[in-house]
Amino acid sequence: MRIGIDASCWSNRRGFGRFTRELVTAMVSGHAEHAFTLVVDRQTAAEWRPPEGCAVRVVKTAAQPTRAASAEGARSPMDLVRMGWALSWGGFDAVFFPAVYTFAPLFRRVPTLVTFHDAIAEAYPQLVFADGRARLFWKLKTWLARRQADRVLTVSESARREVTAAFGVPESEVDVVSEAAAGHFKPLADRSVIASVLEAYGIPIGPPLILAVGGISPHKNLPVLLQALARLGPEPHVVIVGDHTHDSFLTCFRDLKEECARLGLTGRVTFTGFVPDEDLVALYNAAQVLALPSLAEGFGLPAMEAMACGLPVAASRRGSLPEIVGEAGVFFDPLDPEDMAEALQRPLGDEELRASLSAAGLARAARHSWQEAAGTAVRLIEETVRRA
């Protein structure tokens, strides 16, 4: 079977990009019975390393889709036509979009699968879009993607329920392709590596570290994490990992800095900016707990990465996080800083509980793999083509 894949989300440095890179690489490497062609914009093609064993088709776009489809921008009509044309007339038996974020309209009937990672933009539009124009473009894109998709994929059972309700997709037409931690997320024995990474980012060595990973967007609910920190006494230090200079998503970085100053926490919070994976692994190994205070998550990949490193998780009770973390974490009301502080204090103050949560997290993360996810995705593509 000839499968065309929209790879223009490859360059995204958050969950959409991670899902695209890891899943597509596992699909190509594990399913040589199919011929894969990655259709990619020329800006991404100039900086990526595609997996071996696939063909690549580069589209002459004016702007990188992951930059143009930002909270305050929109992709040009001609770029959408060029991408859609390449996917429509590539001679493919099926077309797969790993993220609706970079969806482009198709111009002929091809069996199509589109991944809707969540329905956060529909539940919290005021926290995702900078203005009504951006919201309108998103609604038009998702409406068309839903119309053209023969099959809708998502990443958790929680997201499946939300996508079904938000987009009016019959539950029988939505399937889950789960996520996993990449292989390099694991416990580190060499503490000197960890110490050098902490030093490089100006993170103090000694105080208990609360790590927050996953972007600095309003729906991540980080101001309430700071309010919880203010209730934890003088010791814990919060490390917030996320791009606050070049991220294409709506940011609340300035508000967070102001909240730090208002609460008197400026010296107890480190904003690292974007962190490459080799350093992120060290930060997961350095911390005592990962805090995920999000109002909503489609999956919550940082939770899976943290568990793979043996780091306990304290997470919001909303969205997918209870499903993903399960017995490997403690949970709180994301709108209640007192409840959040109490949940964070439990692993911070109890070494035995930390060890128990760490062991449970390692076991839970081991049950997920990108190879299994790729097998599910390929099977669903095959079924969609047969049905079409």
C-alpha positions as CSV (number, residue, x, y, z in Angstrom):
1,M,0.0,0.0,0.0
2,R,1.2,3.5,-0.8
3,I,0.7,5.8,2.2
4,G,1.2,9.5,2.0
5,I,1.9,11.3,5.4
6,D,1.7,15.0,6.1
7,A,5.1,15.5,7.8
8,S,4.9,19.3,8.1
9,C,4.3,19.0,11.9
10,W,7.7,17.4,12.2
11,S,9.2,20.8,13.2
12,N,6.8,21.5,16.0
13,R,8.6,21.4,19.4
14,R,5.7,20.4,21.5
15,G,3.4,17.4,21.6
16,F,2.1,17.5,18.0
17,G,5.7,17.4,16.8
18,R,6.8,14.6,19.2
19,F,3.8,12.5,18.2
20,T,4.5,13.0,14.5
21,R,8.3,12.3,14.7
22,E,8.0,9.2,17.0
23,L,4.9,7.6,15.4
24,V,5.9,8.1,11.8
25,T,9.5,6.9,12.4
26,A,8.1,3.7,14.1
27,M,5.6,3.2,11.2
28,V,8.3,3.5,8.6
29,S,10.8,1.3,10.4
30,G,8.4,-1.4,11.5
31,H,6.2,-1.8,8.4
32,A,8.3,-2.3,5.3
33,E,5.3,-4.0,3.7
34,H,4.0,-0.5,2.9
35,A,5.5,2.3,0.9
36,F,5.6,5.5,2.9
37,T,6.0,9.0,1.4
38,L,6.4,11.9,3.7
39,V,5.1,15.2,2.2
40,V,6.8,18.1,3.8
41,D,7.2,21.9,3.5
42,R,10.5,23.1,2.2
43,Q,11.4,25.0,5.4
44,T,11.1,21.8,7.5
45,A,12.9,19.8,4.8
46,A,15.9,22.1,5.2
47,E,16.4,21.2,8.9
48,W,15.0,17.7,9.5
49,R,16.4,14.2,9.4
50,P,13.7,11.9,8.0
51,P,13.7,8.2,8.9
52,E,15.4,5.8,6.5
53,G,13.2,3.7,4.3
54,C,10.7,6.2,3.1
55,A,10.3,8.6,0.2
56,V,10.2,12.4,0.7
57,R,8.2,14.9,-1.4
58,V,9.1,18.5,-0.7
59,V,6.5,21.2,-1.3
60,K,7.6,24.7,-2.2
61,T,5.8,26.6,0.6
62,A,6.3,30.3,1.4
63,A,6.2,29.7,5.2
64,Q,6.7,26.8,7.6
65,P,3.2,25.6,8.5
66,T,3.9,25.2,12.2
67,R,5.0,28.9,12.3
68,A,2.2,30.2,10.1
69,A,-0.6,28.3,11.9
70,S,0.2,30.1,15.1
71,A,-2.1,31.6,17.7
72,E,-1.9,34.9,16.0
73,G,-1.4,33.9,12.4
74,A,-2.8,31.9,9.5
75,R,-1.4,29.8,6.7
76,S,-1.5,31.3,3.2
77,P,-4.2,30.0,0.8
78,M,-1.5,29.1,-1.8
79,D,0.5,27.1,0.7
80,L,-2.6,25.2,1.7
81,V,-3.3,24.5,-2.0
82,R,0.3,23.3,-2.7
83,M,0.3,20.9,0.3
84,G,-3.2,19.7,-0.4
85,W,-2.4,19.2,-4.1
86,A,0.8,17.2,-3.3
87,L,-1.2,14.9,-0.9
88,S,-4.2,14.6,-3.3
89,W,-2.3,13.7,-6.5
90,G,0.6,11.8,-5.1
91,G,-0.7,8.4,-6.2
92,F,-1.5,7.4,-2.6
93,D,-3.9,4.7,-1.5
94,A,-4.3,6.6,1.8
95,V,-3.4,9.9,3.3
96,F,-2.6,10.3,7.0
97,F,-2.4,13.6,9.0
98,P,-0.7,13.0,12.4
99,A,-2.1,16.3,13.6
100,V,-5.1,18.3,12.5
101,Y,-2.9,21.3,13.3
102,T,-1.2,21.1,9.9
103,F,-4.2,19.8,8.0
104,A,-4.5,20.9,4.3
105,P,-7.6,20.3,2.2
106,L,-7.6,17.5,-0.4
107,F,-8.8,17.9,-3.9
108,R,-9.7,14.4,-4.8
109,R,-11.2,11.4,-3.0
110,V,-8.5,9.6,-1.1
111,P,-9.1,7.5,2.0
112,T,-8.0,9.9,4.8
113,L,-7.2,9.7,8.5
114,V,-6.8,12.8,10.6
115,T,-5.6,12.9,14.2
116,F,-7.5,15.3,16.5
117,H,-5.3,15.3,19.6
118,D,-7.8,17.0,21.8
119,A,-10.7,19.4,22.0
120,I,-9.0,22.0,24.1
121,A,-9.4,24.8,21.6
122,E,-13.2,24.1,21.6
123,A,-13.5,24.0,25.4
124,Y,-11.2,27.0,26.1
125,P,-11.0,29.2,23.0
126,Q,-10.2,32.2,25.1
127,L,-7.1,30.5,26.4
128,V,-5.9,29.2,23.0
129,F,-6.5,32.0,20.4
130,A,-5.3,35.5,20.4
131,D,-8.4,36.8,18.6
132,G,-11.6,36.0,16.8
133,R,-9.8,35.7,13.5
134,A,-7.5,32.9,14.6
135,R,-10.5,31.1,16.2
136,L,-12.5,31.4,12.9
137,F,-9.6,29.9,10.9
138,W,-9.3,27.0,13.3
139,K,-13.0,26.3,13.2
140,L,-12.9,26.3,9.4
141,K,-9.9,24.0,9.3
142,T,-11.3,21.5,11.8
143,W,-14.7,21.5,10.1
144,L,-13.1,20.7,6.7
145,A,-10.8,18.1,8.3
146,R,-13.8,16.4,9.9
147,R,-15.7,16.5,6.6
148,Q,-12.8,14.9,4.6
149,A,-11.7,12.4,7.2
150,D,-12.8,8.8,6.7
151,R,-11.4,8.0,10.1
152,V,-10.6,10.2,13.1
153,L,-7.8,9.3,15.4
154,T,-7.0,10.6,18.9
155,V,-4.6,9.8,21.7
156,S,-6.5,8.8,24.8
157,E,-10.0,7.6,25.8
158,S,-10.6,10.9,27.5
159,A,-9.7,12.8,24.3
160,R,-11.9,10.3,22.4
161,R,-15.0,11.4,24.5
162,E,-14.2,15.1,24.1
163,V,-13.5,14.9,20.4
164,T,-16.8,12.9,19.9
165,A,-18.7,15.6,21.7
166,A,-17.0,18.7,20.3
167,F,-16.9,17.7,16.6
168,G,-20.0,15.5,16.4
169,V,-18.0,12.5,15.2
170,P,-19.8,9.2,15.8
171,E,-17.9,7.3,18.5
172,S,-17.5,4.3,16.2
173,E,-15.4,6.5,13.9
174,V,-12.9,7.6,16.5
175,D,-9.9,5.4,17.4
176,V,-7.2,5.8,20.0
177,V,-3.5,5.7,19.0
178,S,-1.7,6.0,22.3
179,E,1.6,7.8,23.0
180,A,4.8,6.7,24.7
181,A,8.0,8.0,26.0
182,A,11.0,7.9,23.6
183,G,13.7,5.4,24.6
184,H,16.1,8.0,25.9
185,F,13.8,9.0,28.7
186,K,15.0,6.7,31.5
187,P,16.6,6.8,35.0
188,L,20.2,8.2,35.0
189,A,22.8,6.7,37.2
190,D,25.4,9.4,36.6
191,R,24.6,12.2,39.0
192,S,27.4,14.4,37.7
193,V,25.5,14.7,34.4
194,I,22.4,15.9,36.3
195,A,24.5,18.4,38.3
196,S,26.0,19.9,35.2
197,V,22.6,20.4,33.5
198,L,21.3,22.1,36.7
199,E,24.3,24.4,36.7
200,A,23.9,25.2,32.9
201,Y,20.3,26.5,33.5
202,G,21.0,28.3,36.8
203,I,18.9,25.8,38.8
204,P,20.0,25.6,42.5
205,I,21.4,22.3,43.7
206,G,19.9,21.3,47.1
207,P,16.3,22.5,47.3
208,P,13.5,20.0,46.4
209,L,12.7,20.6,42.7
210,I,9.2,20.7,41.3
211,L,9.3,20.4,37.6
212,A,6.7,21.7,35.1
213,V,7.0,20.7,31.5
214,G,4.7,21.2,28.5
215,G,4.7,24.8,27.3
216,I,3.7,28.2,28.7
217,S,0.2,28.5,27.4
218,P,-2.8,29.8,29.5
219,H,-4.6,26.4,29.6
220,K,-1.5,24.9,31.3
221,N,-2.7,26.8,34.4
222,L,0.8,27.7,35.7
223,P,-0.3,30.8,37.7
224,V,-2.1,28.4,40.1
225,L,1.0,26.3,40.4
226,L,2.9,29.5,41.6
227,Q,0.1,30.1,44.1
228,A,0.5,26.6,45.4
229,L,4.3,27.1,45.6
230,A,3.7,30.1,47.8
231,R,1.9,27.8,50.3
232,L,4.7,25.2,50.4
233,G,7.1,27.2,52.6
234,P,10.5,28.5,51.7
235,E,12.3,25.4,50.5
236,P,10.9,24.0,47.2
237,H,12.0,25.5,43.9
238,V,9.9,25.3,40.7
239,V,11.5,24.7,37.3
240,I,9.2,25.7,34.4
241,V,10.3,24.2,31.0
242,G,8.9,25.7,27.9
243,D,9.7,28.0,25.0
244,H,8.8,31.6,25.9
245,T,10.4,33.3,23.0
246,H,9.6,31.4,19.7
247,D,6.6,29.3,20.5
248,S,3.8,29.5,18.0
249,F,1.1,28.9,20.6
250,L,-0.5,31.6,22.8
251,T,1.8,32.4,25.7
252,C,1.2,33.7,29.2
253,F,4.9,34.2,30.1
254,R,4.6,37.9,31.0
255,D,1.7,37.1,33.3
256,L,3.7,34.4,35.0
257,K,6.6,36.7,35.6
258,E,4.3,39.3,37.1
259,E,2.7,36.6,39.3
260,C,6.1,35.5,40.5
261,A,6.9,39.1,41.5
262,R,3.5,39.6,43.2
263,L,3.9,36.4,45.3
264,G,7.5,37.1,46.1
265,L,8.7,34.0,44.3
266,T,11.2,35.5,41.8
267,G,14.1,33.7,43.4
268,R,12.3,30.4,43.7
269,V,11.3,29.9,40.1
270,T,13.5,29.1,37.1
271,F,12.2,29.6,33.5
272,T,14.5,27.5,31.3
273,G,13.1,28.3,27.9
274,F,13.2,25.4,25.4
275,V,15.2,22.4,26.6
276,P,16.6,19.8,24.2
277,D,15.9,16.2,25.1
278,E,19.3,15.3,26.5
279,D,18.9,18.1,29.1
280,L,15.2,17.3,29.7
281,V,16.1,13.7,30.7
282,A,18.5,15.1,33.3
283,L,15.8,17.5,34.6
284,Y,13.3,14.7,35.0
285,N,16.0,12.8,37.0
286,A,16.8,15.8,39.1
287,A,13.3,16.7,40.3
288,Q,11.3,15.2,43.2
289,V,8.0,15.6,41.5
290,L,6.5,16.6,38.1
291,A,3.6,19.1,38.4
292,L,0.9,19.1,35.7
293,P,-1.8,21.6,36.7
294,S,-3.4,21.8,33.2
295,L,-7.1,22.6,32.8
296,A,-7.1,20.0,30.0
297,E,-4.7,17.6,28.2
298,G,-5.3,15.3,25.2
299,F,-2.7,12.9,26.5
300,G,-0.1,14.6,28.7
301,L,3.2,13.3,27.2
302,P,5.4,14.9,29.9
303,A,3.7,12.6,32.4
304,M,4.7,9.6,30.4
305,E,8.3,10.8,30.0
306,A,8.5,11.6,33.7
307,M,7.2,8.1,34.7
308,A,9.8,6.5,32.3
309,C,12.5,8.4,34.2
310,G,11.1,7.3,37.6
311,L,9.8,10.7,38.5
312,P,6.5,10.8,40.6
313,V,3.7,12.9,39.1
314,A,1.3,15.3,40.7
315,A,-1.4,16.1,38.2
316,S,-4.8,17.8,37.6
317,R,-7.9,15.6,37.9
318,R,-9.1,17.0,34.6
319,G,-8.7,15.7,31.1
320,S,-6.6,12.6,30.3
321,L,-4.1,12.9,33.2
322,P,-5.9,10.5,35.6
323,E,-6.2,8.0,32.7
324,I,-2.5,8.3,31.8
325,V,-0.9,8.5,35.2
326,G,-3.2,6.2,37.2
327,E,-1.7,4.7,40.3
328,A,1.7,6.4,39.6
329,G,0.6,9.8,40.8
330,V,-1.3,12.0,43.1
331,F,-4.1,14.3,41.9
332,F,-5.6,17.7,42.7
333,D,-8.2,20.2,41.7
334,P,-6.4,22.5,39.3
335,L,-8.3,25.6,40.4
336,D,-7.6,25.1,44.1
337,P,-4.0,26.2,45.0
338,E,-4.5,24.8,48.5
339,D,-5.4,21.3,47.2
340,M,-2.5,21.5,44.7
341,A,-0.1,22.4,47.4
342,E,-1.2,19.5,49.6
343,A,-0.9,17.1,46.7
344,L,2.7,18.3,45.9
345,Q,3.7,18.1,49.5
346,R,2.8,14.4,49.7
347,P,5.7,13.1,47.5
348,L,8.0,16.0,48.5
349,G,7.7,15.1,52.2
350,D,7.5,11.3,52.0
351,E,10.5,9.4,50.6
352,E,8.7,6.1,50.9
353,L,5.7,7.4,48.8
354,R,8.2,8.8,46.2
355,A,9.8,5.4,45.8
356,S,6.4,3.7,45.5
357,L,5.2,6.2,42.9
358,S,8.5,5.9,41.0
359,A,8.2,2.1,40.8
360,A,4.6,2.4,39.7
361,G,5.5,5.0,37.0
362,L,8.3,2.9,35.6
363,A,6.0,-0.1,35.2
364,R,3.2,2.0,33.7
365,A,5.5,3.7,31.2
366,A,6.9,0.3,30.1
367,R,3.5,-0.8,29.0
368,H,3.5,1.9,26.3
369,S,5.6,1.9,23.1
370,W,5.7,3.8,19.9
371,Q,6.1,0.5,18.0
372,E,2.7,-0.6,19.4
373,A,1.2,2.8,18.5
374,A,2.6,2.5,15.0
375,G,1.1,-1.0,14.6
376,T,-2.3,0.4,15.6
377,A,-2.1,3.3,13.2
378,V,-1.1,1.1,10.3
379,R,-3.9,-1.3,11.0
380,L,-6.4,1.5,11.1
381,I,-5.1,2.8,7.7
382,E,-5.4,-0.6,6.2
383,E,-9.0,-1.0,7.6
384,T,-9.9,2.4,6.2
385,V,-8.7,1.6,2.7
386,R,-10.5,-1.7,2.7
387,R,-13.7,-0.1,3.8
388,A,-13.4,2.7,1.3
